[in-house]
Amino acid sequence: MTPPAHAAHLAQLNVATLRHPLDDPRIAPFVELLDPVNAAADGSPGFVWRLVEDGAADATGLRPAGEDVIVNLSVWENQEALWDFAYRSGHLEVMRRRREWFERHVEAHLVLWWIPAGHVPTVGEAMDRLADLRAHGPSPRAFTFASSYTAAEAAGQPDAVAPSAG
């Protein structure tokens, strides 16, 4: 059997606190961009998976961090693929306009961590990683683009996700 091209994938969670409810006209430009940006992510090189609510096209109805906080959880083959999508695609325009729609965060709002290829992270797992980053700062268990770690550095961390038996 041939080993997978990538034994580990990069998971990411980001949270954003809405300035207004999603059905408010002031948020309409963001809502209008959801489908095209999600389609761009889905078609990006290195994209693996993203969280969507059952029966929906996105995860904006899920509110694990509070009623006014939306979450984005996705998996990528590697950090470069996620970086390219986030900062070298149409997604960058959304990020440039984020202050129109979202409050400024005073604590970490993005967390990255390595998972075994094939593992689908849960929202609870993602929220735990964000809490870890907020409480302890960057580590191989929970980090950011500015303070990244390799999959090899993360592999020996306590409670790292073990690869599933295949």
CORWOVEN-V819416 format. One record per backbone hydrogen bond with DSSP energy under -0.5 kcal/mol. NH is the residue of the N-H (numbers start at 1). CO is the residue of the C=O. E is the energy in kcal/mol with one decimal. If there is no record, write none. Layout:
nh | co | e
NH | CO | E
NH | CO | E
This chain:
nh | co | e
9 | 115 | -3.1
10 | 76 | -2.9
11 | 9 | -0.5
11 | 113 | -3.4
12 | 74 | -2.6
13 | 111 | -2.3
14 | 72 | -2.3
15 | 109 | -2.3
16 | 70 | -2.3
18 | 16 | -0.7
18 | 68 | -3.3
19 | 101 | -2.8
20 | 101 | -0.5
24 | 21 | -2.1
27 | 24 | -2.1
28 | 24 | -0.7
28 | 25 | -0.6
30 | 27 | -0.9
31 | 27 | -2.1
32 | 28 | -2.7
33 | 29 | -0.9
33 | 30 | -0.8
34 | 30 | -0.8
34 | 31 | -0.8
35 | 31 | -0.6
36 | 32 | -0.5
37 | 33 | -2.4
38 | 34 | -2.9
39 | 35 | -2.5
40 | 36 | -2.1
41 | 37 | -2.3
42 | 38 | -2.8
43 | 39 | -1.6
44 | 41 | -1.8
47 | 44 | -1.9
48 | 75 | -2.4
49 | 75 | -1.6
51 | 73 | -2.9
53 | 58 | -2.7
56 | 53 | -2.5
62 | 59 | -1.6
66 | 63 | -1.2
69 | 66 | -1.7
70 | 16 | -2.7
70 | 68 | -0.5
72 | 14 | -2.3
74 | 12 | -2.3
75 | 49 | -2.9
76 | 10 | -2.9
77 | 46 | -3.1
82 | 78 | -1.5
83 | 79 | -2.8
84 | 80 | -2.8
85 | 81 | -2.0
86 | 82 | -3.0
87 | 83 | -3.0
88 | 84 | -1.9
92 | 89 | -1.7
93 | 90 | -0.8
94 | 90 | -0.9
95 | 91 | -2.1
96 | 92 | -2.2
97 | 93 | -1.1
97 | 94 | -0.6
98 | 95 | -1.2
100 | 97 | -2.1
101 | 97 | -0.6
101 | 98 | -1.0
102 | 98 | -3.0
103 | 17 | -3.0
111 | 13 | -2.5
112 | 143 | -2.8
113 | 11 | -1.9
115 | 9 | -2.9
117 | 7 | -2.3
119 | 116 | -2.3
121 | 119 | -0.6
126 | 122 | -2.3
127 | 123 | -2.8
128 | 124 | -2.2
129 | 125 | -2.0
130 | 126 | -2.2
131 | 127 | -2.4
132 | 128 | -2.3
133 | 129 | -2.4
134 | 130 | -2.6
135 | 131 | -2.4
136 | 132 | -2.8
137 | 133 | -2.1
139 | 142 | -2.1
142 | 139 | -0.8
143 | 112 | -2.5
144 | 147 | -0.5
148 | 145 | -0.7
154 | 150 | -1.6
155 | 151 | -1.6
156 | 152 | -0.6
157 | 154 | -2.0
160 | 157 | -1.5
